[in-house]
Amino acid sequence: MSTRVDVSLPLVLVAHHARDTVELLKALLEREGFATLWAYNGRSALQYARQH
């Protein structure tokens, strides 16, 4: 799992099982100047959190 993010921006991990919810939160956060990572399950969220 290798994902590049802009390290100059504050980073938010969005984790939720509903894709629509993730896409909405991702769009809102990015519009406000945050870099985002997203996961659709807890296991993926933990892997991202450990990497970043």
N, C-alpha and C positions, 0 to 999 in steps of 0.2 A: 504494500500500500504506500505509494509515493505520490504525494500531492505537493505542488509548489504553491506557496502563498506569499503575498507581498508583506515582508517583515516590517515595513515602515508603517503599516496600518495596524490598529488594534484588531486582534483576532477573536472571533466568536465561533464556538462550535455549536451548531444547531443539530439536535438529535431528536427525532420524532418518527413514529412509524407511518404517519400519513404524508405522502409526497406533496400534496397540495399545501399543507401547513409548512413544510420545510421550504418549498419554493417561495411562499409568501414571506416568511421570515427572512430568508436569504435576500430577496429583493429589497425589502425594507431596510435591512441592516447595511447592505452594500450601498444603497442610496445615501445613507447617513455617514458613509466613510469607513465602514468596517470591512475587513477581510473576513471571509467566512469559509468554514469547513462544514460539511454536513454529513450526517449518517442517518440511516433508516432503522438502525437497531443498536442495542446497547453494546454489543461486542465491537462493532465498527467504531462506535463513539469512543470506547476505551482505547482502542488502538490509535486513533487519531490523537487523543489526549496524551497518550504516552509519547507519541512522536513529536508533538509540538508543545 
